[in-house]
Amino acid sequence: MTTTILSPKELLVVGELNYERGCFNNTYILDSSGCKYRVLKAEKLKWTLSPWNLFKAYRTIWVSLELSKPELQNIDTAREEILSLLFKNPEWYKKYDETERSLEEKLLAARTMSELISMISIYP
């Protein structure tokens, strides 16, 4: 049995090009309670209502996600996994003038899962 996001208020809006490039491949979602959900399937539903959709480069779409059952993670495990992922992809944080050291210091300062998530929310 898997969990799926069904409510239109919980559907995601993403760029169509990002979707086509596989932005949900090998992806997981970590929520503020520490639950980690793997994205099993991402389904394009329809274009959003936007005049920008006339231009392929700017099209946005509604996406429904099928998620795995949640795995509970503690903050230390989540922090290690996030740091490892970020350090493997420095282009994600260097464009924000972050260094490995400053990023690590910020994430180590987080005392709750909500704080941890808010600190990384700007990275793709």
C-alpha positions in Angstrom: 0.0 0.0 0.0 1.4 3.4 -0.9 0.4 6.9 -0.1 -0.5 9.3 -2.8 -1.2 13.1 -2.9 -4.7 13.4 -4.2 -6.0 16.8 -3.0 -5.6 19.6 -5.6 -4.3 21.8 -2.9 -1.4 19.4 -2.3 -0.5 18.8 -6.0 2.7 20.2 -7.1 3.3 22.8 -9.8 6.6 22.3 -11.7 8.1 23.5 -14.9 7.3 21.1 -17.7 10.9 21.0 -18.9 12.1 20.0 -15.4 9.4 17.3 -15.3 10.5 16.0 -18.7 14.2 16.0 -17.6 13.2 13.7 -14.7 13.2 16.1 -11.7 11.4 13.4 -9.7 13.8 10.5 -10.5 15.5 9.2 -7.4 13.6 11.8 -5.3 12.3 11.8 -1.8 10.3 14.2 0.4 11.2 14.9 4.0 8.5 16.4 6.1 8.8 18.4 9.3 7.8 15.4 11.5 10.8 13.5 10.1 9.0 11.2 7.7 10.8 10.4 4.5 8.7 9.5 1.5 10.2 8.2 -1.7 8.6 9.4 -4.9 7.4 6.2 -6.7 5.7 7.9 -9.6 5.1 11.4 -10.8 2.2 11.9 -13.2 1.6 15.0 -15.3 -2.0 16.0 -15.0 -2.4 19.2 -17.0 -1.0 22.6 -17.7 -1.6 25.3 -15.1 -3.7 28.3 -16.2 -1.0 30.8 -17.2 -0.3 33.0 -20.2 3.3 31.9 -20.0 2.2 28.4 -21.1 2.2 29.7 -24.7 6.0 29.5 -24.5 7.4 25.9 -24.0 10.4 27.1 -22.0 8.1 28.6 -19.3 5.2 26.1 -19.2 4.1 24.9 -15.8 2.1 21.8 -15.1 0.2 20.1 -12.3 1.8 16.9 -11.1 0.4 14.2 -8.8 2.9 12.1 -6.8 2.6 8.6 -5.7 4.6 8.2 -2.5 6.0 5.2 -0.5 5.0 4.5 3.0 6.9 7.0 5.3 10.1 6.0 7.0 10.7 7.9 10.2 14.2 9.6 10.4 15.8 11.3 13.3 17.3 14.8 12.7 20.9 13.5 12.8 20.3 10.9 10.1 18.4 13.4 8.0 21.1 16.1 8.4 23.9 13.6 7.4 21.9 12.6 4.3 21.2 16.2 3.3 24.8 17.3 3.8 26.1 14.3 1.8 23.7 15.1 -1.1 24.5 18.8 -1.1 28.3 18.2 -1.0 28.0 15.8 -4.0 26.2 18.7 -5.9 28.1 21.9 -5.1 26.4 23.8 -8.0 23.3 23.7 -5.8 24.7 25.9 -3.1 27.7 27.7 -4.6 25.4 30.0 -6.7 24.1 31.3 -3.3 27.7 32.1 -2.2 27.7 29.2 0.3 30.7 27.2 1.2 30.7 23.6 2.5 31.8 24.9 5.9 29.1 27.6 6.2 26.5 25.2 5.0 27.5 22.5 7.5 27.5 25.1 10.3 24.0 26.2 9.5 22.6 22.7 9.3 24.4 21.6 12.5 22.7 24.5 14.2 19.2 23.2 13.4 17.6 21.7 16.5 14.3 20.6 14.9 13.3 19.0 11.6 11.4 22.2 10.7 14.5 24.3 11.2 16.5 21.9 9.1 14.0 22.0 6.3 13.7 25.7 6.3 17.5 26.0 6.0 17.6 24.0 2.8 14.5 25.1 1.1 16.3 27.4 -1.3 18.3 24.6 -2.9 16.9 22.8 -5.9 
